[in-house]
Amino acid sequence: MAFRKTISQSELAQGQSDADRERHATDYSASRGGWFTAEAKPVAGQDKDSSGACRWGRR
């Protein structure tokens, strides 16, 4: 039987690239009852997406 070294969460996080962290990001939603994949959040100062259509709220 072999013994395994315990790896801390901080050590695991150091090995991930920024793209991996973003791809696996989750947000907690109490109304939905748990952790779910993070949704895109609006960026301040950007009202429209690349197609020119409004993404958030009113015009």
N, C-alpha and C positions, 0 to 999 in steps of 0.2 A: 504494500500500500504506500502510495506517495503522498507527501504532504504538499499542500499548495500554499503559496505566499498570498496573503490577503492584500489586495490592491485597493487603495482608498479612492473615493470619488474624485478628489482633486487630481490624483495621478492620472486617472482615466481622462479627465477633462483636458489635461495638458497635451495628451496625444491626439486630440481631435482638431481638425482644421475648422476655421470659421464657417465654411460652407456646411460641414457636417453638423455643427452646433445649430445652425439656422434650420437645417432640414429636419432635425429631430426636436425642435422647440415645441413646447406645450404650454398651454395656459389653463389655469383652474377656473372653472365656471360652476359656482354653487347652484345656479338655477338649472343647469343641465346635469348636475350631479357628479362632477369629476373633472379629470384632466383630459383635454382635447387638443388636437393639433392647432397650433397658433395660426390665426388668420392674419392676412395682410392689414397693417394699420396705416391710416393716412399720414402723409408726410406734410409737415407745415409748409405753406407756401406753394403747394402743388394742388391746383384745383381739378386738373384734367389728366386723363391718362394719355398714352401716345396716340390714340385715335382721335383725340380732341373732344370726346364725350365727357360729361361731368361724371365723376365717380362718387362723390360724397355730397349729400345734402342738396340744397337748392342752388340755382344758378346765380 
